[in-house]
Amino acid sequence: MDEGGSRIRRRVSVRKRDRPSLACRFAVPAAAELTPGDEEEEEEEKMVAGNRRRKKTVEVQPVENNDSEEDMFGDYDSFAENSFLAQVDDLEQQYMQVPEHRKHASDLATEDLYSENIKHNKLSITTVGSFTELKTDEHIKNQCRHEDVSVEPEPDILYDVPSSQVLYFENLKSSSNDLGDQSTKERDWNASSHKTVNEELPQNSIEHHRQTDDSSSKVRSSSEENRRKSLKEHLKSAMTGNAKAHTPIFSRTKQLKETLLSEEINVAKKTIESSSNDLGPFYSLPSKVRDLYVQFKGIEKLYEWQHTCLTLNSVQERKNLIYSLPTSGGKTLVAEILMLQELLCRRRDVLMILPYVAIVQEKISGLSSFGIELGFFVEEYAGSKGKFPPIKRREKKSLYIATIEKGHSLVNSLIETGRIGSLGLVVVDELHMIGEGSRGAILEMTLAKILYTSKTTQIIGMSATLNNVEDLQEFLQAEYYTSQFRPVELKEYLKINDAIYEVDSKAENSMTFSRLLDCQYSDTLKKMDPDHLVALVTEVIPNYSCLVFCPTKKNCENVAEMICKFLSKEYLKHREKEKHEVIKNLKNISSGNLCPVLKRTIPFGVAYHHSGLTSDERKLLEEAYSTGVLCLFTCTSTLAAGVNLPARRVILRAPYVAKEFLKRNQYKQMIGRAGRAGIDSIGESILILQEKDKQQVLELISRPLENCYSHLVQEFTKGIQTLFLSLIGLKNSTPIHDKNSAN
Ligand SMILES: Nc1ncnc2c1ncn2[C@@H]1O[C@H](COP(=O)(O)OP(=O)(O)OP(=O)(O)O)[C@@H](O)[C@H]1O
């Protein structure tokens, strides 16, 4: 689901473009452009680019390597906002390099962030001031000064804070530094503005109370008498300070808002615990949550199905739930509301399992702003990120967002440390993945372990492509909800030769003739583009966006290049400067080593997108595509599931993923990228097929989705064997002789 925050708002949201219509949509290149000589020159250039060298053929050839596997399960990185994640990474690096002797700070991190915040941003100055006033022993004074100085914005305090939120506190720190010599009161406001909903004490009293704690602990080590004196003096000073303190108006407003939110949460907690049907302002959540959805995502009102689903008795009773709706149906919002209920009202941690690193990062970026506003941690468990067992948080609850593998390790660590009960809710997006190879086996193991070890953990699974739901229901002991709602209509087409057919389940053959493709191709173009891709994409770009799914990475690059060869020069003028900027940035991040294919295609607004790109390259290209600077991606299945990019038209270059014929759920996920709610008002897909594949394609579009079957046994070493070994390791098994003796 599309998410964003004030600072980190996703930029794939509504695109309103005002692009010139291009009279001549595609052009046959001048003969000279296609001479063999040119091809040789290009080949030379490609040779320079080393492994990025590509041949010119655009024919779909089944290949030896299944790069789709690589795409689907590779280390595909981020679709999240570029600059935000880059900063997060930098910060994480910075904090991870904290020397060993300063790691005491990790203990501090288990304390509430608010107190850390206060210590960092204010105490270093205010405490020194207090002690100077107190005229205590000079040595103690110096020591305090020294210690306070060392407490002044040191990075190690944030050692264990999730990186997503470290960034937030880093910004806070810099804003505090910017304040320079401004009054303590202003800094107080800074801290108070980030107070959590649980911290209802008046600002000044918290402030001085904590000063007292902090200073007294230092004095204790020197002299008990001094300590008493100091405490007494300090309290006196604190009270005088309180009395004198002039609270700025904006601080009071902020306080009022915080208090209101806190009260609303208290009411929400009571509502959720009671058997009442009154769900309060926003599904048992404070009205602030509703405001945040309007502010961050532009969601003003829930769809009817979302409301129905959230008010189901089974959901109110926290029964396990599976729900299934078409792609772009808005499934994520329901899961998010249930997660927020768990974090804020029931005060328990939540685990969200997503299929790819990219989607985890996208979600982290989107939900961090909610965490900051509502007072919970958002923790990333993907790639190299994640701590096992997770840090125990005293007050705030954690939302762990994890890939399938990291989710499994997280659950293991919670079982091992006897903390699995702290997990109130587990949400699995793309639940159909449970039937996919060794990754499916890991997901199944994770869920089985939760079911077995924690009776209080609710499990929610969602997907657009489920078939044998009863089996899954039985496994998860879950209720089921489904609807056919899709906010943006998606029209499915097939293209055979130059005829376009609409997929129509009521028609004989499941398709009806729609139109002939308007393509006046020269002989050269016919030869280079027998599938009329150029004609298909130029019906859409540059005014709208288009995704072309290709069976292989190599084919992606070839298709991108081929299309650009036949686009008219007019395309070069569209958002020319921004495209040059993209090229410049790409050069910068790849040390001047820009891929020659991208160098040629980006000026036309076209790029390829597959797992061969570095994560930084991908982020940059996605950003440019999301904002309409690029209007066409040729891509592999990497972009098939769960990604919310704009696409008026999705074209499937062939009914293959590598050399495997498309599965129905892969097909559904791919075409489902077209016409995303909030981005486009209509969507269409065109599957290009050859006569030889016609029969198989007709079956593909009319047969039911594939069933999910357990892979625990099929994937023996990564499945049942791993499960047994880990159950022994987690002491969740009983040796046979113990069992016999018990009998
Ligand atoms: N009530 C709503 N009003 C307006 N927009 C909504 C609403 N609910 C969700 N959306 C938007 O619809 C888009 C698609 O939603 P979401 O990503 O949740 O779909 P999905 O069902 O998870 O799709 P997929 O299965 O393809 O991942 C998002 O941009 C989201 O912000």
The ligand as an ORCA input file, in Angstrom:
! r2SCAN-3c Opt
* xyz 0 1
  N      -9.988      3.892      1.360
  C      -9.115      4.283      0.451
  N      -9.310      5.425     -0.237
  C      -8.437      5.831     -1.191
  N      -7.328      5.155     -1.523
  C      -7.081      4.005     -0.878
  C      -7.948      3.509      0.145
  N      -7.446      2.350      0.597
  C      -6.300      2.137     -0.080
  N      -6.080      3.121     -0.971
  C      -4.955      3.254     -1.914
  O      -5.057      2.212     -2.878
  C      -3.762      1.870     -3.347
  C      -3.615      0.366     -3.364
  O      -3.780     -0.123     -2.060
  P      -2.962     -1.392     -1.526
  O      -1.524     -1.238     -1.857
  O      -3.358     -1.608     -0.127
  O      -3.562     -2.497     -2.432
  P      -3.434     -4.049     -2.230
  O      -4.821     -4.569     -2.127
  O      -2.479     -4.375     -1.125
  O      -2.823     -4.426     -3.645
  P      -1.744     -5.561     -4.048
  O      -2.371     -6.887     -3.739
  O      -1.580     -5.329     -5.499
  O      -0.502     -5.271     -3.258
  C      -2.774      2.561     -2.445
  O      -2.238      3.657     -3.144
  C      -3.614      3.028     -1.281
  O      -3.115      4.202     -0.702
*
